Amino acid sequence: MYVTSGILLVIYLTLNIIIGENGLLKYMKLKAMRNRLQSETLAIRKQNEDANRHIDGLKKEPDRVEELAREYGLTKKGELIFKFESKQ
């Protein structure tokens, strides 16, 4: 009787350690999720740094800002745009 109870207890504890609420499988899933989130966070930080460098560069180059604005069809106040079609 005691041997059977002991074996059942060991089996229960082993299963609980592996697949329980805070078991090994959940730990492995959480660790993988943490690693994925850390990678995503690192990539987003790099994008933010690149964007900030681009913004700082544009702040130092007003001529470049004007050039980009014109590429998007923006004009200064009172300016007229003439568009000519090429004959090709």
Secondary structure as GFF3:
##gff-version 3
##sequence-region A 1 88
A	DSSP	alpha_helix	2	19	.	.	.	ID=ss1
A	DSSP	alpha_helix	24	60	.	.	.	ID=ss2
A	DSSP	alpha_helix	62	71	.	.	.	ID=ss3
###
